[in-house]
Amino acid sequence: MQAIFNGTVLADSDDIVMVDGNPYFPRSAMAEGLFRASDHATVCGWKGTARYWDVVIGDQVIRNAVWTYDTPKPDAESIRERFAFYRGKGVELQ
């Protein structure tokens, strides 16, 4: 599976974990140099606290387009150090 924004591959992997309808990519699948940490965070009752990343490609910035659970709750351990993308922010998953 790939995560693509305007023709740029953001992540590419066959090692995908699906949770709540979202594909989670391993850290090793993420393209280097295209992400910047955001100060945004949300809390999910069963997964834990998600922190967010912006996608940065040249002068284009997609705020909070990627999230990860660094220390997920036990039931969500399968997504530790994995990243998911918001489709509604222009990222295509294929």
Backbone atoms as SQL, in Angstrom:
CREATE TABLE atoms (id INTEGER PRIMARY KEY, chain TEXT, resi INTEGER, resn TEXT, atom TEXT, x REAL, y REAL, z REAL);
INSERT INTO atoms VALUES
  (1, 'A', 1, 'MET', 'N', 0.842, -1.178, 0.000),
  (2, 'A', 1, 'MET', 'CA', 0.000, 0.000, 0.000),
  (3, 'A', 1, 'MET', 'C', 0.885, 1.239, 0.000),
  (4, 'A', 2, 'GLN', 'N', 0.375, 2.289, -0.613),
  (5, 'A', 2, 'GLN', 'CA', 1.088, 3.556, -0.642),
  (6, 'A', 2, 'GLN', 'C', 0.189, 4.686, -0.146),
  (7, 'A', 3, 'ALA', 'N', 0.796, 5.676, 0.480),
  (8, 'A', 3, 'ALA', 'CA', 0.148, 6.940, 0.802),
  (9, 'A', 3, 'ALA', 'C', 0.795, 7.969, -0.119),
  (10, 'A', 4, 'ILE', 'N', -0.023, 8.669, -0.902),
  (11, 'A', 4, 'ILE', 'CA', 0.488, 9.571, -1.930),
  (12, 'A', 4, 'ILE', 'C', -0.200, 10.930, -1.813),
  (13, 'A', 5, 'PHE', 'N', 0.588, 11.992, -1.945),
  (14, 'A', 5, 'PHE', 'CA', 0.036, 13.341, -1.996),
  (15, 'A', 5, 'PHE', 'C', 0.599, 14.039, -3.220),
  (16, 'A', 6, 'ASN', 'N', -0.285, 14.448, -4.148),
  (17, 'A', 6, 'ASN', 'CA', 0.119, 15.151, -5.378),
  (18, 'A', 6, 'ASN', 'C', 1.288, 14.468, -6.073),
  (19, 'A', 7, 'GLY', 'N', 1.237, 13.146, -6.182),
  (20, 'A', 7, 'GLY', 'CA', 2.265, 12.403, -6.887),
  (21, 'A', 7, 'GLY', 'C', 3.490, 12.048, -6.075),
  (22, 'A', 8, 'THR', 'N', 3.605, 12.553, -4.855),
  (23, 'A', 8, 'THR', 'CA', 4.735, 12.241, -3.985),
  (24, 'A', 8, 'THR', 'C', 4.356, 11.089, -3.056),
  (25, 'A', 9, 'VAL', 'N', 5.147, 10.037, -3.060),
  (26, 'A', 9, 'VAL', 'CA', 4.898, 8.893, -2.190),
  (27, 'A', 9, 'VAL', 'C', 5.384, 9.233, -0.780),
  (28, 'A', 10, 'LEU', 'N', 4.447, 9.243, 0.151),
  (29, 'A', 10, 'LEU', 'CA', 4.750, 9.559, 1.540),
  (30, 'A', 10, 'LEU', 'C', 5.130, 8.313, 2.334),
  (31, 'A', 11, 'ALA', 'N', 4.530, 7.183, 1.964),
  (32, 'A', 11, 'ALA', 'CA', 4.809, 5.915, 2.630),
  (33, 'A', 11, 'ALA', 'C', 4.499, 4.784, 1.661),
  (34, 'A', 12, 'ASP', 'N', 5.244, 3.682, 1.801),
  (35, 'A', 12, 'ASP', 'CA', 5.078, 2.544, 0.903),
  (36, 'A', 12, 'ASP', 'C', 5.432, 1.271, 1.666),
  (37, 'A', 13, 'SER', 'N', 4.459, 0.354, 1.787),
  (38, 'A', 13, 'SER', 'CA', 4.729, -0.884, 2.516),
  (39, 'A', 13, 'SER', 'C', 3.660, -1.933, 2.239),
  (40, 'A', 14, 'ASP', 'N', 4.059, -3.197, 2.315),
  (41, 'A', 14, 'ASP', 'CA', 3.119, -4.318, 2.299),
  (42, 'A', 14, 'ASP', 'C', 2.779, -4.735, 3.732),
  (43, 'A', 15, 'ASP', 'N', 3.460, -4.180, 4.707),
  (44, 'A', 15, 'ASP', 'CA', 3.271, -4.508, 6.115),
  (45, 'A', 15, 'ASP', 'C', 2.311, -3.490, 6.736),
  (46, 'A', 16, 'ILE', 'N', 1.016, -3.722, 6.535),
  (47, 'A', 16, 'ILE', 'CA', -0.022, -2.788, 6.965),
  (48, 'A', 16, 'ILE', 'C', -0.871, -3.434, 8.052),
  (49, 'A', 17, 'VAL', 'N', -1.176, -2.666, 9.086),
  (50, 'A', 17, 'VAL', 'CA', -2.090, -3.104, 10.136),
  (51, 'A', 17, 'VAL', 'C', -3.338, -2.231, 10.020),
  (52, 'A', 18, 'MET', 'N', -4.502, -2.863, 9.850),
  (53, 'A', 18, 'MET', 'CA', -5.757, -2.121, 9.740),
  (54, 'A', 18, 'MET', 'C', -6.422, -2.033, 11.110),
  (55, 'A', 19, 'VAL', 'N', -6.756, -0.809, 11.524),
  (56, 'A', 19, 'VAL', 'CA', -7.453, -0.568, 12.783),
  (57, 'A', 19, 'VAL', 'C', -8.493, 0.522, 12.536),
  (58, 'A', 20, 'ASP', 'N', -9.719, 0.236, 12.896),
  (59, 'A', 20, 'ASP', 'CA', -10.818, 1.194, 12.722),
  (60, 'A', 20, 'ASP', 'C', -10.911, 1.697, 11.286),
  (61, 'A', 21, 'GLY', 'N', -10.617, 0.833, 10.314),
  (62, 'A', 21, 'GLY', 'CA', -10.699, 1.203, 8.902),
  (63, 'A', 21, 'GLY', 'C', -9.528, 2.014, 8.394),
  (64, 'A', 22, 'ASN', 'N', -8.524, 2.227, 9.213),
  (65, 'A', 22, 'ASN', 'CA', -7.349, 2.997, 8.803),
  (66, 'A', 22, 'ASN', 'C', -6.134, 2.082, 8.677),
  (67, 'A', 23, 'PRO', 'N', -5.419, 2.201, 7.554),
  (68, 'A', 23, 'PRO', 'CA', -4.166, 1.451, 7.421),
  (69, 'A', 23, 'PRO', 'C', -3.047, 2.161, 8.174),
  (70, 'A', 24, 'TYR', 'N', -2.316, 1.413, 8.969),
  (71, 'A', 24, 'TYR', 'CA', -1.174, 1.938, 9.722),
  (72, 'A', 24, 'TYR', 'C', 0.108, 1.401, 9.107),
  (73, 'A', 25, 'PHE', 'N', 0.972, 2.312, 8.687),
  (74, 'A', 25, 'PHE', 'CA', 2.247, 1.994, 8.065),
  (75, 'A', 25, 'PHE', 'C', 3.344, 1.907, 9.122),
  (76, 'A', 26, 'PRO', 'N', 4.309, 1.010, 8.945),
  (77, 'A', 26, 'PRO', 'CA', 5.435, 0.992, 9.887),
  (78, 'A', 26, 'PRO', 'C', 6.309, 2.227, 9.697),
  (79, 'A', 27, 'ARG', 'N', 7.008, 2.603, 10.750),
  (80, 'A', 27, 'ARG', 'CA', 7.895, 3.772, 10.695),
  (81, 'A', 27, 'ARG', 'C', 8.881, 3.665, 9.528),
  (82, 'A', 28, 'SER', 'N', 9.385, 2.473, 9.284),
  (83, 'A', 28, 'SER', 'CA', 10.378, 2.272, 8.217),
  (84, 'A', 28, 'SER', 'C', 9.824, 2.549, 6.823),
  (85, 'A', 29, 'ALA', 'N', 8.499, 2.591, 6.675),
  (86, 'A', 29, 'ALA', 'CA', 7.875, 2.826, 5.368),
  (87, 'A', 29, 'ALA', 'C', 7.717, 4.308, 5.046),
  (88, 'A', 30, 'MET', 'N', 7.942, 5.164, 6.038),
  (89, 'A', 30, 'MET', 'CA', 7.699, 6.588, 5.873),
  (90, 'A', 30, 'MET', 'C', 8.866, 7.250, 5.143),
  (91, 'A', 31, 'ALA', 'N', 8.553, 8.046, 4.126),
  (92, 'A', 31, 'ALA', 'CA', 9.591, 8.763, 3.373),
  (93, 'A', 31, 'ALA', 'C', 10.273, 9.771, 4.294),
  (94, 'A', 32, 'GLU', 'N', 11.563, 9.809, 4.247),
  (95, 'A', 32, 'GLU', 'CA', 12.323, 10.722, 5.112),
  (96, 'A', 32, 'GLU', 'C', 12.248, 12.148, 4.598),
  (97, 'A', 33, 'GLY', 'N', 12.218, 13.090, 5.519),
  (98, 'A', 33, 'GLY', 'CA', 12.284, 14.498, 5.167),
  (99, 'A', 33, 'GLY', 'C', 10.973, 15.136, 4.755),
  (100, 'A', 34, 'LEU', 'N', 9.853, 14.394, 4.828),
  (101, 'A', 34, 'LEU', 'CA', 8.570, 14.953, 4.396),
  (102, 'A', 34, 'LEU', 'C', 7.621, 15.236, 5.550),
  (103, 'A', 35, 'PHE', 'N', 8.062, 15.005, 6.777),
  (104, 'A', 35, 'PHE', 'CA', 7.181, 15.145, 7.937),
  (105, 'A', 35, 'PHE', 'C', 7.815, 16.035, 8.985),
  (106, 'A', 36, 'ARG', 'N', 6.938, 16.769, 9.683),
  (107, 'A', 36, 'ARG', 'CA', 7.399, 17.600, 10.785),
  (108, 'A', 36, 'ARG', 'C', 6.402, 17.409, 11.930),
  (109, 'A', 37, 'ALA', 'N', 6.937, 17.265, 13.127),
  (110, 'A', 37, 'ALA', 'CA', 6.097, 17.054, 14.303),
  (111, 'A', 37, 'ALA', 'C', 5.168, 18.243, 14.524),
  (112, 'A', 38, 'SER', 'N', 3.945, 17.958, 14.887),
  (113, 'A', 38, 'SER', 'CA', 2.949, 18.971, 15.214),
  (114, 'A', 38, 'SER', 'C', 2.770, 18.993, 16.730),
  (115, 'A', 39, 'ASP', 'N', 2.193, 20.048, 17.245),
  (116, 'A', 39, 'ASP', 'CA', 1.909, 20.095, 18.678),
  (117, 'A', 39, 'ASP', 'C', 0.505, 19.578, 18.993),
  (118, 'A', 40, 'HIS', 'N', -0.203, 19.105, 17.978),
  (119, 'A', 40, 'HIS', 'CA', -1.572, 18.609, 18.136),
  (120, 'A', 40, 'HIS', 'C', -1.570, 17.182, 18.688),
  (121, 'A', 41, 'ALA', 'N', -2.525, 16.883, 19.555),
  (122, 'A', 41, 'ALA', 'CA', -2.695, 15.533, 20.098),
  (123, 'A', 41, 'ALA', 'C', -4.180, 15.307, 20.352),
  (124, 'A', 42, 'THR', 'N', -4.594, 14.054, 20.267),
  (125, 'A', 42, 'THR', 'CA', -5.964, 13.667, 20.606),
  (126, 'A', 42, 'THR', 'C', -5.896, 12.407, 21.456),
  (127, 'A', 43, 'VAL', 'N', -7.003, 12.103, 22.118),
  (128, 'A', 43, 'VAL', 'CA', -7.067, 10.913, 22.959),
  (129, 'A', 43, 'VAL', 'C', -8.200, 10.018, 22.481),
  (130, 'A', 44, 'CYS', 'N', -7.886, 8.755, 22.305),
  (131, 'A', 44, 'CYS', 'CA', -8.868, 7.729, 21.963),
  (132, 'A', 44, 'CYS', 'C', -9.029, 6.842, 23.198),
  (133, 'A', 45, 'GLY', 'N', -10.255, 6.537, 23.552),
  (134, 'A', 45, 'GLY', 'CA', -10.517, 5.764, 24.752),
  (135, 'A', 45, 'GLY', 'C', -9.849, 4.404, 24.799),
  (136, 'A', 46, 'TRP', 'N', -9.713, 3.740, 23.652),
  (137, 'A', 46, 'TRP', 'CA', -9.121, 2.394, 23.691),
  (138, 'A', 46, 'TRP', 'C', -7.714, 2.327, 23.110),
  (139, 'A', 47, 'LYS', 'N', -7.314, 3.345, 22.334),
  (140, 'A', 47, 'LYS', 'CA', -5.963, 3.319, 21.750),
  (141, 'A', 47, 'LYS', 'C', -4.958, 4.145, 22.542),
  (142, 'A', 48, 'GLY', 'N', -5.407, 5.220, 23.163),
  (143, 'A', 48, 'GLY', 'CA', -4.495, 6.073, 23.916),
  (144, 'A', 48, 'GLY', 'C', -4.367, 7.453, 23.301),
  (145, 'A', 49, 'THR', 'N', -3.213, 8.085, 23.493),
  (146, 'A', 49, 'THR', 'CA', -2.966, 9.441, 23.001),
  (147, 'A', 49, 'THR', 'C', -2.232, 9.389, 21.672),
  (148, 'A', 50, 'ALA', 'N', -2.814, 10.063, 20.687),
  (149, 'A', 50, 'ALA', 'CA', -2.188, 10.154, 19.363),
  (150, 'A', 50, 'ALA', 'C', -1.477, 11.487, 19.246),
  (151, 'A', 51, 'ARG', 'N', -0.281, 11.454, 18.685),
  (152, 'A', 51, 'ARG', 'CA', 0.379, 12.714, 18.352),
  (153, 'A', 51, 'ARG', 'C', 0.399, 12.822, 16.834),
  (154, 'A', 52, 'TYR', 'N', 0.497, 14.031, 16.358),
  (155, 'A', 52, 'TYR', 'CA', 0.303, 14.296, 14.934),
  (156, 'A', 52, 'TYR', 'C', 1.554, 14.852, 14.275),
  (157, 'A', 53, 'TRP', 'N', 1.565, 14.722, 12.962),
  (158, 'A', 53, 'TRP', 'CA', 2.660, 15.191, 12.118),
  (159, 'A', 53, 'TRP', 'C', 2.069, 15.953, 10.939),
  (160, 'A', 54, 'ASP', 'N', 2.768, 16.972, 10.499),
  (161, 'A', 54, 'ASP', 'CA', 2.418, 17.686, 9.269),
  (162, 'A', 54, 'ASP', 'C', 3.184, 17.053, 8.118),
  (163, 'A', 55, 'VAL', 'N', 2.588, 17.083, 6.940),
  (164, 'A', 55, 'VAL', 'CA', 3.294, 16.700, 5.719),
  (165, 'A', 55, 'VAL', 'C', 3.829, 17.993, 5.115),
  (166, 'A', 56, 'VAL', 'N', 5.115, 18.006, 4.782),
  (167, 'A', 56, 'VAL', 'CA', 5.749, 19.194, 4.210),
  (168, 'A', 56, 'VAL', 'C', 6.440, 18.789, 2.914),
  (169, 'A', 57, 'ILE', 'N', 5.930, 19.344, 1.800),
  (170, 'A', 57, 'ILE', 'CA', 6.513, 19.077, 0.485),
  (171, 'A', 57, 'ILE', 'C', 6.750, 20.428, -0.171),
  (172, 'A', 58, 'GLY', 'N', 7.991, 20.836, -0.212),
  (173, 'A', 58, 'GLY', 'CA', 8.310, 22.165, -0.735),
  (174, 'A', 58, 'GLY', 'C', 7.640, 23.219, 0.122),
  (175, 'A', 59, 'ASP', 'N', 6.816, 24.074, -0.514),
  (176, 'A', 59, 'ASP', 'CA', 6.123, 25.109, 0.239),
  (177, 'A', 59, 'ASP', 'C', 4.706, 24.693, 0.637),
  (178, 'A', 60, 'GLN', 'N', 4.334, 23.440, 0.341),
  (179, 'A', 60, 'GLN', 'CA', 3.021, 22.931, 0.735),
  (180, 'A', 60, 'GLN', 'C', 3.106, 22.270, 2.110),
  (181, 'A', 61, 'VAL', 'N', 2.176, 22.630, 2.979),
  (182, 'A', 61, 'VAL', 'CA', 2.108, 22.033, 4.310),
  (183, 'A', 61, 'VAL', 'C', 0.687, 21.542, 4.531),
  (184, 'A', 62, 'ILE', 'N', 0.559, 20.282, 4.896),
  (185, 'A', 62, 'ILE', 'CA', -0.739, 19.721, 5.256),
  (186, 'A', 62, 'ILE', 'C', -0.682, 19.470, 6.761),
  (187, 'A', 63, 'ARG', 'N', -1.355, 20.329, 7.498),
  (188, 'A', 63, 'ARG', 'CA', -1.287, 20.263, 8.965),
  (189, 'A', 63, 'ARG', 'C', -1.996, 19.029, 9.498),
  (190, 'A', 64, 'ASN', 'N', -1.353, 18.378, 10.442),
  (191, 'A', 64, 'ASN', 'CA', -1.943, 17.257, 11.184),
  (192, 'A', 64, 'ASN', 'C', -2.510, 16.171, 10.267),
  (193, 'A', 65, 'ALA', 'N', -1.791, 15.848, 9.224),
  (194, 'A', 65, 'ALA', 'CA', -2.251, 14.864, 8.241),
  (195, 'A', 65, 'ALA', 'C', -1.904, 13.434, 8.615),
  (196, 'A', 66, 'VAL', 'N', -1.019, 13.270, 9.585),
  (197, 'A', 66, 'VAL', 'CA', -0.532, 11.947, 9.966),
  (198, 'A', 66, 'VAL', 'C', -0.591, 11.839, 11.487),
  (199, 'A', 67, 'TRP', 'N', -0.965, 10.656, 11.981),
  (200, 'A', 67, 'TRP', 'CA', -0.948, 10.455, 13.422),
  (201, 'A', 67, 'TRP', 'C', -0.319, 9.122, 13.779),
  (202, 'A', 68, 'THR', 'N', 0.135, 9.044, 15.024),
  (203, 'A', 68, 'THR', 'CA', 0.760, 7.826, 15.535),
  (204, 'A', 68, 'THR', 'C', 0.482, 7.720, 17.032),
  (205, 'A', 69, 'TYR', 'N', 0.502, 6.492, 17.519),
  (206, 'A', 69, 'TYR', 'CA', 0.373, 6.218, 18.950),
  (207, 'A', 69, 'TYR', 'C', 1.712, 5.676, 19.423),
  (208, 'A', 70, 'ASP', 'N', 2.511, 6.524, 20.046),
  (209, 'A', 70, 'ASP', 'CA', 3.839, 6.109, 20.510),
  (210, 'A', 70, 'ASP', 'C', 3.758, 5.106, 21.659),
  (211, 'A', 71, 'THR', 'N', 2.797, 5.299, 22.531),
  (212, 'A', 71, 'THR', 'CA', 2.614, 4.389, 23.666),
  (213, 'A', 71, 'THR', 'C', 1.136, 4.014, 23.748),
  (214, 'A', 72, 'PRO', 'N', 0.697, 3.150, 22.840),
  (215, 'A', 72, 'PRO', 'CA', -0.721, 2.783, 22.815),
  (216, 'A', 72, 'PRO', 'C', -1.119, 1.960, 24.038),
  (217, 'A', 73, 'LYS', 'N', -2.405, 1.946, 24.301),
  (218, 'A', 73, 'LYS', 'CA', -2.940, 1.092, 25.357),
  (219, 'A', 73, 'LYS', 'C', -2.774, -0.373, 24.922),
  (220, 'A', 74, 'PRO', 'N', -2.827, -1.311, 25.860),
  (221, 'A', 74, 'PRO', 'CA', -2.568, -2.726, 25.535),
  (222, 'A', 74, 'PRO', 'C', -3.390, -3.295, 24.377),
  (223, 'A', 75, 'ASP', 'N', -4.651, -2.928, 24.262),
  (224, 'A', 75, 'ASP', 'CA', -5.479, -3.464, 23.176),
  (225, 'A', 75, 'ASP', 'C', -5.077, -2.936, 21.798),
  (226, 'A', 76, 'ALA', 'N', -4.280, -1.883, 21.764),
  (227, 'A', 76, 'ALA', 'CA', -3.854, -1.276, 20.494),
  (228, 'A', 76, 'ALA', 'C', -2.353, -1.455, 20.256),
  (229, 'A', 77, 'GLU', 'N', -1.744, -2.366, 20.941),
  (230, 'A', 77, 'GLU', 'CA', -0.291, -2.570, 20.825),
  (231, 'A', 77, 'GLU', 'C', 0.154, -2.812, 19.383),
  (232, 'A', 78, 'SER', 'N', -0.709, -3.359, 18.543),
  (233, 'A', 78, 'SER', 'CA', -0.341, -3.666, 17.154),
  (234, 'A', 78, 'SER', 'C', -0.010, -2.423, 16.333),
  (235, 'A', 79, 'ILE', 'N', -0.387, -1.222, 16.818),
  (236, 'A', 79, 'ILE', 'CA', -0.095, -0.004, 16.049),
  (237, 'A', 79, 'ILE', 'C', 1.025, 0.825, 16.659),
  (238, 'A', 80, 'ARG', 'N', 1.728, 0.279, 17.630),
  (239, 'A', 80, 'ARG', 'CA', 2.873, 0.999, 18.205),
  (240, 'A', 80, 'ARG', 'C', 3.873, 1.328, 17.091),
  (241, 'A', 81, 'GLU', 'N', 4.328, 2.577, 17.061),
  (242, 'A', 81, 'GLU', 'CA', 5.301, 3.064, 16.075),
  (243, 'A', 81, 'GLU', 'C', 4.838, 2.863, 14.630),
  (244, 'A', 82, 'ARG', 'N', 3.530, 2.971, 14.433),
  (245, 'A', 82, 'ARG', 'CA', 2.949, 2.941, 13.089),
  (246, 'A', 82, 'ARG', 'C', 2.221, 4.250, 12.852),
  (247, 'A', 83, 'PHE', 'N', 2.051, 4.607, 11.588),
  (248, 'A', 83, 'PHE', 'CA', 1.509, 5.899, 11.204),
  (249, 'A', 83, 'PHE', 'C', 0.307, 5.725, 10.283),
  (250, 'A', 84, 'ALA', 'N', -0.709, 6.553, 10.507),
  (251, 'A', 84, 'ALA', 'CA', -1.905, 6.550, 9.667),
  (252, 'A', 84, 'ALA', 'C', -2.095, 7.947, 9.081),
  (253, 'A', 85, 'PHE', 'N', -2.794, 8.018, 7.955),
  (254, 'A', 85, 'PHE', 'CA', -2.980, 9.262, 7.206),
  (255, 'A', 85, 'PHE', 'C', -4.454, 9.622, 7.098),
  (256, 'A', 86, 'TYR', 'N', -4.745, 10.913, 7.213),
  (257, 'A', 86, 'TYR', 'CA', -6.098, 11.407, 6.961),
  (258, 'A', 86, 'TYR', 'C', -6.311, 11.469, 5.468),
  (259, 'A', 87, 'ARG', 'N', -7.304, 10.733, 4.996),
  (260, 'A', 87, 'ARG', 'CA', -7.630, 10.755, 3.569),
  (261, 'A', 87, 'ARG', 'C', -8.239, 12.092, 3.156),
  (262, 'A', 88, 'GLY', 'N', -8.998, 12.711, 4.035),
  (263, 'A', 88, 'GLY', 'CA', -9.701, 13.947, 3.711),
  (264, 'A', 88, 'GLY', 'C', -8.784, 15.155, 3.544),
  (265, 'A', 89, 'LYS', 'N', -7.504, 14.993, 3.761),
  (266, 'A', 89, 'LYS', 'CA', -6.567, 16.115, 3.635),
  (267, 'A', 89, 'LYS', 'C', -5.764, 16.037, 2.350),
  (268, 'A', 90, 'GLY', 'N', -6.229, 15.237, 1.391),
  (269, 'A', 90, 'GLY', 'CA', -5.575, 15.161, 0.089),
  (270, 'A', 90, 'GLY', 'C', -4.637, 13.986, -0.075),
  (271, 'A', 91, 'VAL', 'N', -4.460, 13.176, 0.954),
  (272, 'A', 91, 'VAL', 'CA', -3.594, 12.008, 0.855),
  (273, 'A', 91, 'VAL', 'C', -4.419, 10.857, 0.287),
  (274, 'A', 92, 'GLU', 'N', -3.911, 10.234, -0.775),
  (275, 'A', 92, 'GLU', 'CA', -4.563, 9.067, -1.376),
  (276, 'A', 92, 'GLU', 'C', -3.895, 7.808, -0.848),
  (277, 'A', 93, 'LEU', 'N', -4.702, 6.808, -0.524),
  (278, 'A', 93, 'LEU', 'CA', -4.187, 5.520, -0.095),
  (279, 'A', 93, 'LEU', 'C', -4.552, 4.493, -1.162),
  (280, 'A', 94, 'GLN', 'N', -3.535, 3.832, -1.681),
  (281, 'A', 94, 'GLN', 'CA', -3.784, 2.834, -2.733),
  (282, 'A', 94, 'GLN', 'C', -2.833, 1.677, -2.634);
